[in-house]
Amino acid sequence: MKSPRVSLVGAGPGSSDLITRRGFKVLQEASIILYDALVSEELLNEIDITIPKICVGKRCGEHSFTQDNINKLIVEKAYTYGHVVRLKGGDPFVFGRACEEIEYASSFGIPVTVVPGVTSAIAVPSSQGIPVTRRGISSSFWVMTATKKDGNFSEDLKFAAKSSATLIILMGVRKFHEIANEVTKYRNPHTPFAIIQNGTLQKETCITGTLNMSNSIQDQLNISLPGIIVIGNVVAEHPSFFEEELQRVLHSNF
Ligand SMILES: C[S@@+](CC[C@H](N)C(=O)[O-])C[C@H]1O[C@@H](n2cnc3c(N)ncnc32)[C@H](O)[C@@H]1O
């Protein structure tokens, strides 16, 4: 009988070399890996081919696992294989439903450890040169999803928009235009934003602009790709704003 245990490991924001050293070590010690769809294939390819790997994410092809299914699978595989590594995108505790998995496994007396990961909420803007705080510009940031379970805007979006914090919105690309409209109720329509998709991966894209441009931007977005919306004056640190400013200065000379 294998002794069951579970490690919840943060895989980092995307690029396979952005997992922590501890995370990678634990991954190599896995008896089986249950991973989310946003986990890089390159990272999985670095792990011994004989270790079974099952994709349990919502974007994993034709199989769609409910959270209930995933909880049960973790426990079942821990009894069959021993050490289950539950590999999650970013950090397990940032919109990762890690608590539900820990509680379920623990209710069977299975020991669970957590290996933190680099969250996409900070690393993805960072990879585009956008600081989430900057002295004199923004002294805090607010990481959130824009909508609640029922699809309505979360009150947090309003509170965050009313503050001077940098807004970092996960899982919001589909509703970008509506989010921008909501934020514009409390912030200047010329506030800069960035939408970064497939962050830290080779196919990373970044669209920048100001909130009043949101309508035309929505059509340019591929809503099936993971993306992060950053709103706030720190976004003006992105190189595209230097180019814009340069163009403005050049043209004003004629
Ligand atoms: C369920 S949340 C999980 C977040 C994760 N636990 C973390 O700490 O990064 C998934 C959302 O994170 C964002 N995300 C994750 N990886 C991303 C990436 N490489 N590029 C852009 N957005 C990403 C997207 O908003 C995506 O819909």
Ligand as a Chemical Component Dictionary entry (heavy atoms), coordinates in Angstrom:
data_LIG
# 
_chem_comp.id                   LIG 
_chem_comp.type                 NON-POLYMER 
_chem_comp.pdbx_formal_charge   0 
_chem_comp.three_letter_code    LIG 
# 
loop_
_chem_comp_atom.comp_id 
_chem_comp_atom.atom_id 
_chem_comp_atom.alt_atom_id 
_chem_comp_atom.type_symbol 
_chem_comp_atom.charge 
_chem_comp_atom.model_Cartn_x 
_chem_comp_atom.model_Cartn_y 
_chem_comp_atom.model_Cartn_z 
_chem_comp_atom.pdbx_ordinal 
LIG C1  C1  C 0  -8.181 30.581 -12.523 1  
LIG S1  S1  S 1  -7.104 31.935 -12.623 2  
LIG C2  C2  C 0  -5.690 31.225 -11.883 3  
LIG C3  C3  C 0  -4.616 32.211 -11.541 4  
LIG C4  C4  C 0  -3.350 31.565 -11.032 5  
LIG N1  N1  N 0  -3.561 30.820 -9.832  6  
LIG C5  C5  C 0  -2.214 32.563 -10.808 7  
LIG O1  O1  O 0  -1.786 32.782 -9.680  8  
LIG O2  O2  O -1 -1.727 33.099 -11.809 9  
LIG C6  C6  C 0  -6.717 31.914 -14.338 10 
LIG C7  C7  C 0  -6.576 33.317 -14.897 11 
LIG O3  O3  O 0  -5.280 33.825 -14.624 12 
LIG C8  C8  C 0  -4.866 34.649 -15.692 13 
LIG N2  N2  N 0  -3.666 34.059 -16.302 14 
LIG C9  C9  C 0  -3.038 32.945 -15.904 15 
LIG N3  N3  N 0  -1.936 32.727 -16.645 16 
LIG C10 C10 C 0  -1.873 33.726 -17.543 17 
LIG C11 C11 C 0  -0.980 34.067 -18.576 18 
LIG N4  N4  N 0  0.107  33.349 -18.832 19 
LIG N5  N5  N 0  -1.231 35.176 -19.315 20 
LIG C12 C12 C 0  -2.300 35.946 -19.057 21 
LIG N6  N6  N 0  -3.185 35.673 -18.092 22 
LIG C13 C13 C 0  -2.976 34.589 -17.330 23 
LIG C14 C14 C 0  -6.018 34.715 -16.678 24 
LIG O4  O4  O 0  -6.819 35.813 -16.331 25 
LIG C15 C15 C 0  -6.695 33.399 -16.413 26 
LIG O5  O5  O 0  -8.043 33.419 -16.854 27 
# 
loop_
_chem_comp_bond.comp_id 
_chem_comp_bond.atom_id_1 
_chem_comp_bond.atom_id_2 
_chem_comp_bond.value_order 
_chem_comp_bond.pdbx_ordinal 
LIG C1  S1  SING 1  
LIG S1  C2  SING 2  
LIG S1  C6  SING 3  
LIG C2  C3  SING 4  
LIG C3  C4  SING 5  
LIG C4  N1  SING 6  
LIG C4  C5  SING 7  
LIG C5  O1  DOUB 8  
LIG C5  O2  SING 9  
LIG C6  C7  SING 10 
LIG C7  O3  SING 11 
LIG C7  C15 SING 12 
LIG O3  C8  SING 13 
LIG C8  N2  SING 14 
LIG C8  C14 SING 15 
LIG N2  C9  SING 16 
LIG N2  C13 SING 17 
LIG C9  N3  DOUB 18 
LIG N3  C10 SING 19 
LIG C10 C11 SING 20 
LIG C10 C13 DOUB 21 
LIG C11 N4  SING 22 
LIG C11 N5  DOUB 23 
LIG N5  C12 SING 24 
LIG C12 N6  DOUB 25 
LIG N6  C13 SING 26 
LIG C14 O4  SING 27 
LIG C14 C15 SING 28 
LIG C15 O5  SING 29 
# 
